[in-house]
Amino acid sequence: MNIKIVLLSSLLILLFSLAFLWWKTGDWIQKGQTPLATGKHSYAIILGAKVNGSIPSRSLQYRLDAAVQYSHEYPNVRFVLSGGQGPDEQLSEAEAMKNYLIEKGIEESRLILETTSTSTYENILFSKKLLPDSIDHVTIITSDYHLARSRKIAHQLGLETDALAAKTPEVVKWKMTTRERAALIKTYLTGR
């Protein structure tokens, strides 16, 4: 067989595979946003994101704003605020979330802090440990692109979930969605 034909065939297979993975991960991201949260679960986990000093980043603020609205609609829901402290953060993501939510009028008694996680897997794992043993259904609140992976991890850890999607800031949407596609494949392969 001609080497050019072999190389061209290999290139076409690679391009087709990449296109298929791009489509499939996009489909997963879209499907991860349903079913929508309706207040039927008594606990919701808000996943952390970058804190600038002690101020939530725009991505984290969007997640918190979605939680504030949800908290007004469903006053029975308690929130697990999940996120540790990065080297350039003045406090844990969970503490920054607590401060923001209290400022927005949510009672501190509705907030449970998980302050040690450093990844999405740890967010879910450590948050689950703070829930009553009888709880196996929760709402996940995070950025729209991040729900599919978060919910997949939660399922693998024994939690059934519904979703509350926070919008993604336009300035980082392409970067975050592209990175998430690779992370989704890793999660499906490794469970983390």
Rosetta silent file (secondary structure, phi, psi, omega in degrees, C-alpha in Angstrom):
SEQUENCE: MNIKIVLLSSLLILLFSLAFLWWKTGDWIQKGQTPLATGKHSYAIILGAKVNGSIPSRSLQYRLDAAVQYSHEYPNVRFVLSGGQGPDEQLSEAEAMKNYLIEKGIEESRLILETTSTSTYENILFSKKLLPDSIDHVTIITSDYHLARSRKIAHQLGLETDALAAKTPEVVKWKMTTRERAALIKTYLTGR
SCORE:     score description
SCORE:     0.000 S_00000001
   1 L     0.000  143.510 -179.168    0.000    0.000    0.000 S_00000001
   2 L   -68.693  134.944 -178.964    1.197    3.473   -0.792 S_00000001
   3 H   -60.350  -34.511  179.438    2.513    5.366    2.253 S_00000001
   4 H   -64.941  -39.484  179.085    0.570    8.493    1.221 S_00000001
   5 H   -65.540  -41.914  178.715   -2.697    6.562    1.245 S_00000001
   6 H   -62.864  -44.915 -179.992   -1.916    5.135    4.704 S_00000001
   7 H   -64.981  -43.618  179.188   -1.058    8.590    6.052 S_00000001
   8 H   -64.144  -42.217  177.849   -4.136   10.188    4.509 S_00000001
   9 H   -62.707  -43.271  178.875   -6.379    7.416    5.853 S_00000001
  10 H   -62.934  -41.302  179.228   -4.854    7.775    9.315 S_00000001
  11 H   -64.602  -42.845  179.133   -5.345   11.540    9.222 S_00000001
  12 H   -64.268  -40.328  177.931   -8.992   11.173    8.159 S_00000001
  13 H   -63.987  -43.153  178.785   -9.648    8.657   10.942 S_00000001
  14 H   -62.041  -46.624 -179.891   -8.034   10.992   13.467 S_00000001
  15 H   -63.333  -41.654  177.792  -10.062   13.991   12.262 S_00000001
  16 H   -62.827  -43.249  179.717  -13.282   11.979   12.296 S_00000001
  17 H   -62.630  -43.354  178.783  -12.540   10.735   15.830 S_00000001
  18 H   -64.514  -41.343  178.472  -11.832   14.263   17.075 S_00000001
  19 H   -64.289  -40.814  178.638  -15.004   15.586   15.469 S_00000001
  20 H   -63.853  -45.041  179.381  -17.021   12.770   17.022 S_00000001
  21 H   -63.393  -38.366  177.650  -15.531   13.436   20.487 S_00000001
  22 H   -61.624  -46.391  179.107  -16.248   17.163   20.137 S_00000001
  23 H   -64.540  -46.734 -175.518  -19.869   16.423   19.258 S_00000001
  24 H   -63.947  -44.389  179.623  -20.297   13.750   21.963 S_00000001
  25 H   -67.271  -34.961  174.916  -18.856   15.867   24.776 S_00000001
  26 H   -62.559  -39.480  176.862  -21.018   18.796   23.666 S_00000001
  27 H   -64.051  -43.316  177.470  -24.044   16.511   23.861 S_00000001
  28 H   -60.514  -44.840 -179.854  -23.015   15.413   27.387 S_00000001
  29 H   -59.554  -43.553  179.917  -22.607   19.052   28.469 S_00000001
  30 H   -65.268  -47.621 -178.101  -26.088   19.890   27.168 S_00000001
  31 H   -67.895  -24.592  179.297  -27.753   16.838   28.730 S_00000001
  32 L   -66.410  -13.315 -177.526  -26.026   17.499   32.068 S_00000001
  33 L   -89.840    3.333  177.021  -28.235   20.560   32.539 S_00000001
  34 L  -132.006  152.256    1.443  -31.419   18.501   32.948 S_00000001
  35 L   -75.335  150.459  179.718  -33.503   17.668   34.858 S_00000001
  36 E   -71.994  144.643  178.198  -33.841   21.165   36.257 S_00000001
  37 L   -65.743  138.319 -178.225  -33.935   21.589   40.018 S_00000001
  38 L  -127.364   12.185  179.220  -37.422   22.054   41.424 S_00000001
  39 L    83.963    3.555 -177.241  -36.769   22.298   45.161 S_00000001
  40 L   -75.900  -19.471  176.953  -37.664   18.674   45.831 S_00000001
  41 L   -95.337  135.539 -174.550  -34.218   17.924   47.285 S_00000001
  42 L   -80.628   -9.711  177.859  -33.577   19.394   50.721 S_00000001
  43 E  -128.657  143.407  174.247  -29.844   19.896   50.054 S_00000001
  44 E  -130.042  138.651  176.879  -27.960   21.602   47.240 S_00000001
  45 E  -104.097  121.975  175.188  -24.193   21.558   46.716 S_00000001
  46 E   -98.839  118.723 -178.371  -22.686   24.746   45.300 S_00000001
  47 E   -82.606  136.675 -176.718  -19.337   23.961   43.702 S_00000001
  48 L   -72.370  167.711  174.624  -16.548   26.432   44.297 S_00000001
  49 L  -154.622  177.147 -174.646  -14.510   28.396   41.798 S_00000001
  50 L   -48.256  138.145  171.357  -11.694   30.930   41.939 S_00000001
  51 E  -115.656  129.113  178.199  -11.675   33.559   44.647 S_00000001
  52 E   -92.711   95.974 -173.239   -9.737   36.759   43.955 S_00000001
  53 E    72.829  -97.558  175.098   -8.279   37.484   47.363 S_00000001
  54 L  -125.699    6.403 -176.010  -11.540   37.261   49.296 S_00000001
  55 E  -104.446  129.903  177.083  -13.932   38.204   46.462 S_00000001
  56 E   -59.175  136.740  172.666  -15.694   35.535   44.364 S_00000001
  57 L   -61.688  169.190  179.928  -14.613   35.482   40.719 S_00000001
  58 H   -60.714  -40.307  178.258  -17.299   36.244   38.155 S_00000001
  59 H   -60.184  -45.742  179.695  -17.837   32.505   37.543 S_00000001
  60 H   -67.434  -38.927  178.217  -18.340   31.881   41.255 S_00000001
  61 H   -60.560  -41.276  178.654  -20.550   34.959   41.576 S_00000001
  62 H   -62.894  -39.068  177.088  -22.828   33.633   38.810 S_00000001
  63 H   -63.649  -43.497 -178.852  -23.127   30.320   40.672 S_00000001
  64 H   -68.134  -38.617  177.773  -23.954   32.159   43.894 S_00000001
  65 H   -63.410  -38.210  175.744  -26.483   34.437   42.213 S_00000001
  66 H   -63.422  -39.543  179.360  -28.262   31.339   40.860 S_00000001
  67 H   -67.055  -38.342  179.298  -28.261   29.919   44.400 S_00000001
  68 H   -61.122  -49.062  179.240  -29.659   33.151   45.864 S_00000001
  69 H   -59.902  -44.755  179.654  -32.593   33.108   43.462 S_00000001
  70 H   -62.026  -39.186 -178.792  -33.137   29.399   44.132 S_00000001
  71 H   -64.440  -33.027  177.953  -33.020   29.983   47.904 S_00000001
  72 H   -72.661  -36.145  179.345  -35.851   32.510   47.651 S_00000001
  73 H   -72.410  -33.425 -174.418  -37.976   30.118   45.599 S_00000001
  74 L  -131.033   81.254 -175.041  -37.282   27.158   47.895 S_00000001
  75 L   -68.412   -7.950  177.877  -36.729   28.286   51.503 S_00000001
  76 L   -82.431  -13.749 -173.540  -36.561   24.668   52.699 S_00000001
  77 L   -81.856  134.460  171.463  -33.269   23.981   50.873 S_00000001
  78 E  -103.412  153.810 -173.305  -29.940   24.003   52.723 S_00000001
  79 E  -119.900  130.069  169.796  -26.690   24.621   50.842 S_00000001
  80 E   -94.735  119.438 -179.895  -23.326   22.895   51.088 S_00000001
  81 E   -96.074  114.845 -167.656  -20.692   25.432   50.019 S_00000001
  82 E  -117.855  114.632  175.237  -17.818   23.410   48.648 S_00000001
  83 L   168.761  129.862  178.888  -14.301   24.679   48.000 S_00000001
  84 L   -82.320 -165.922 -176.411  -10.927   24.849   49.682 S_00000001
  85 L  -110.307  121.864  175.710   -8.341   27.611   49.710 S_00000001
  86 L   -80.860  166.314 -176.377   -5.890   28.041   46.857 S_00000001
  87 L   -62.812  -23.924 -179.030   -2.390   29.458   47.389 S_00000001
  88 L  -105.249   14.556 -179.796   -3.422   32.883   46.045 S_00000001
  89 E  -108.521  138.822 -177.712   -6.739   33.057   47.925 S_00000001
  90 L   -77.241  -19.804  178.212   -7.099   34.844   51.275 S_00000001
  91 L  -152.437  169.541 -179.208   -9.779   32.439   52.469 S_00000001
  92 L   -66.681  155.539  176.451  -11.429   29.250   51.317 S_00000001
  93 H   -59.090  -38.700  179.607  -13.873   29.358   48.443 S_00000001
  94 H   -61.961  -41.984  179.592  -16.541   28.073   50.864 S_00000001
  95 H   -67.509  -39.820  177.021  -15.939   30.977   53.269 S_00000001
  96 H   -63.390  -39.041  177.639  -16.058   33.508   50.418 S_00000001
  97 H   -64.310  -44.270  179.813  -19.333   31.922   49.273 S_00000001
  98 H   -58.122  -48.058 -179.421  -20.761   32.107   52.801 S_00000001
  99 H   -58.938  -43.800 -179.020  -19.902   35.812   53.093 S_00000001
 100 H   -64.073  -46.490 -176.338  -21.489   36.564   49.715 S_00000001
 101 H   -67.948  -38.959  177.330  -24.672   34.606   50.434 S_00000001
 102 H   -64.079  -41.318  176.665  -25.154   36.113   53.892 S_00000001
 103 H   -58.847  -31.013 -179.672  -24.695   39.563   52.346 S_00000001
 104 L   -88.506    5.402  172.619  -27.491   38.638   49.918 S_00000001
 105 L    98.717    6.629  177.928  -29.823   37.745   52.792 S_00000001
 106 L   -84.073  132.270 -177.861  -29.483   33.960   53.109 S_00000001
 107 L   -66.370  138.361 -179.418  -29.536   32.822   56.728 S_00000001
 108 H   -60.303  -29.020 -179.390  -26.276   31.333   57.979 S_00000001
 109 H   -64.948  -15.815  178.388  -28.245   28.399   59.439 S_00000001
 110 H   -90.597   -1.047 -172.457  -28.945   27.251   55.853 S_00000001
 111 E  -111.986  132.865  176.774  -25.243   27.060   54.982 S_00000001
 112 E  -120.943  128.024 -175.768  -22.865   24.133   55.519 S_00000001
 113 E  -101.438  131.926  171.257  -19.182   24.723   54.736 S_00000001
 114 E  -117.362  108.976 -166.360  -16.826   22.226   53.106 S_00000001
 115 L  -112.649   12.799 -174.159  -13.446   23.983   53.146 S_00000001
 116 L  -118.540  -10.181 -174.897  -10.817   21.407   52.127 S_00000001
 117 L   -71.070  150.731  179.982  -11.585   20.228   48.580 S_00000001
 118 L  -128.954    5.254 -179.787   -9.264   21.054   45.692 S_00000001
 119 L  -152.423  167.471  178.140  -11.062   19.387   42.757 S_00000001
 120 H   -61.109  -42.775  178.535  -14.558   18.634   41.516 S_00000001
 121 H   -57.587  -47.890  179.212  -14.214   15.028   42.692 S_00000001
 122 H   -66.630  -36.411  175.679  -13.248   16.191   46.188 S_00000001
 123 H   -50.675  -51.827 -175.522  -16.045   18.808   46.157 S_00000001
 124 H   -71.501  -46.858 -178.034  -18.622   16.064   45.776 S_00000001
 125 H   -59.623  -50.326 -176.925  -16.899   13.460   47.969 S_00000001
 126 H   -71.273  -34.077  177.372  -16.263   15.796   50.915 S_00000001
 127 H   -65.976  -40.905  179.779  -19.682   17.469   50.598 S_00000001
 128 H   -58.159  -37.034 -179.015  -21.416   14.088   50.690 S_00000001
 129 H   -66.305  -20.129  179.783  -19.724   13.379   54.035 S_00000001
 130 H   -89.259   -8.455 -179.271  -21.396   16.484   55.494 S_00000001
 131 L   -85.440  152.485  172.308  -24.897   15.360   54.514 S_00000001
 132 L   -57.527  148.202 -178.094  -27.144   13.274   56.761 S_00000001
 133 L   -57.141  -28.590 -176.782  -26.748    9.540   56.018 S_00000001
 134 L   -76.444  -10.094 -175.682  -30.313    9.360   54.753 S_00000001
 135 L   -88.461  120.666  175.199  -29.666   11.847   51.928 S_00000001
 136 L  -131.715    9.015  175.104  -28.921   10.310   48.533 S_00000001
 137 E  -130.590  128.613  179.354  -30.531   12.960   46.283 S_00000001
 138 E  -141.130  166.512  171.001  -29.170   16.505   45.962 S_00000001
 139 E   -99.647  136.862  174.468  -29.178   19.482   43.644 S_00000001
 140 E  -103.645  127.130  176.422  -25.869   20.451   42.042 S_00000001
 141 E  -115.385  116.574  178.269  -25.321   24.178   41.446 S_00000001
 142 E  -161.554 -177.808  179.476  -22.435   25.046   39.179 S_00000001
 143 E   -63.917  148.250 -175.974  -21.630   26.581   35.806 S_00000001
 144 H   -51.995  -45.001 -177.774  -23.667   25.258   32.878 S_00000001
 145 H   -67.821  -21.274 -170.796  -20.663   23.622   31.185 S_00000001
 146 H   -94.132   -9.838 -174.254  -19.598   21.942   34.462 S_00000001
 147 H   -66.387  -42.330 -176.098  -22.840   20.160   35.360 S_00000001
 148 H   -58.748  -48.397 -178.512  -22.396   17.004   33.270 S_00000001
 149 H   -68.244  -43.089  179.919  -19.070   16.087   34.835 S_00000001
 150 H   -60.233  -43.570 -178.304  -20.131   17.101   38.342 S_00000001
 151 H   -71.763  -33.303  175.606  -23.287   15.040   38.130 S_00000001
 152 H   -63.479  -45.065  178.207  -21.434   12.047   36.682 S_00000001
 153 H   -63.183  -44.947  178.961  -19.032   12.133   39.633 S_00000001
 154 H   -57.881  -44.348  178.991  -21.924   12.524   42.079 S_00000001
 155 H   -59.961  -43.210  179.986  -23.654    9.505   40.547 S_00000001
 156 H   -66.370  -23.713  178.680  -20.495    7.431   40.888 S_00000001
 157 L   -94.964    9.447  173.616  -20.329    8.472   44.555 S_00000001
 158 L    89.636   17.748  177.545  -23.918    7.347   45.174 S_00000001
 159 L  -112.991  127.112  171.552  -25.775   10.656   44.838 S_00000001
 160 E   -90.408  145.136 -169.442  -28.634   11.159   42.406 S_00000001
 161 E  -137.773  156.868  160.351  -28.931   14.758   41.280 S_00000001
 162 E  -120.210  179.974 -165.388  -30.867   17.408   39.500 S_00000001
 163 E  -129.254  141.124  167.848  -29.279   20.560   38.125 S_00000001
 164 E  -126.274  109.024 -174.645  -29.211   24.296   38.578 S_00000001
 165 E   -89.619  127.869  170.483  -27.100   25.830   35.830 S_00000001
 166 E   -96.378  143.249  179.767  -25.309   29.127   36.315 S_00000001
 167 L   -67.390  158.205  178.393  -24.361   30.971   33.171 S_00000001
 168 L  -102.146  131.701  177.156  -20.720   31.101   32.159 S_00000001
 169 L   -55.507  132.862 -177.173  -19.080   34.517   31.703 S_00000001
 170 H   -55.905  -35.371 -175.211  -18.670   35.127   27.969 S_00000001
 171 H   -63.994  -23.906 -179.207  -15.028   36.127   28.372 S_00000001
 172 H  -117.747    3.736 -172.501  -14.065   32.591   29.514 S_00000001
 173 H   -58.571  -50.385 -178.087  -16.793   30.512   27.866 S_00000001
 174 H   -61.523  -48.006 -178.840  -14.742   29.097   24.973 S_00000001
 175 H   -60.399  -48.588 -175.359  -11.737   28.310   27.173 S_00000001
 176 H   -69.316  -40.866 -179.809  -13.756   26.686   29.953 S_00000001
 177 H   -66.415  -40.456  179.049  -16.021   24.678   27.649 S_00000001
 178 H   -64.986  -45.609  179.080  -13.065   23.382   25.630 S_00000001
 179 H   -63.250  -38.196 -178.540  -11.156   22.391   28.764 S_00000001
 180 H   -65.530  -32.572  178.961  -14.283   20.750   30.202 S_00000001
 181 H   -60.287  -43.402  177.980  -14.635   18.510   27.153 S_00000001
 182 H   -66.911  -40.284  179.399  -11.246   16.950   27.902 S_00000001
 183 H   -64.926  -36.286  177.476  -12.101   16.687   31.601 S_00000001
 184 H   -62.035  -44.624  178.697  -15.381   14.932   30.755 S_00000001
 185 H   -60.832  -43.756  178.532  -13.551   12.274   28.750 S_00000001
 186 H   -60.041  -43.571 -179.826  -11.143   11.790   31.671 S_00000001
 187 H   -63.482  -42.357  179.468  -14.073   11.427   34.102 S_00000001
 188 H   -66.196  -29.462  179.806  -15.789    8.853   31.904 S_00000001
 189 H   -84.385  -37.261 -172.106  -12.538    6.886   31.683 S_00000001
 190 H  -111.040  -16.072 -176.436  -11.306    7.183   35.282 S_00000001
 191 L    83.903    3.791 -179.222  -14.376    8.061   37.352 S_00000001
 192 L  -123.943    0.000    0.000  -12.769   11.275   38.640 S_00000001
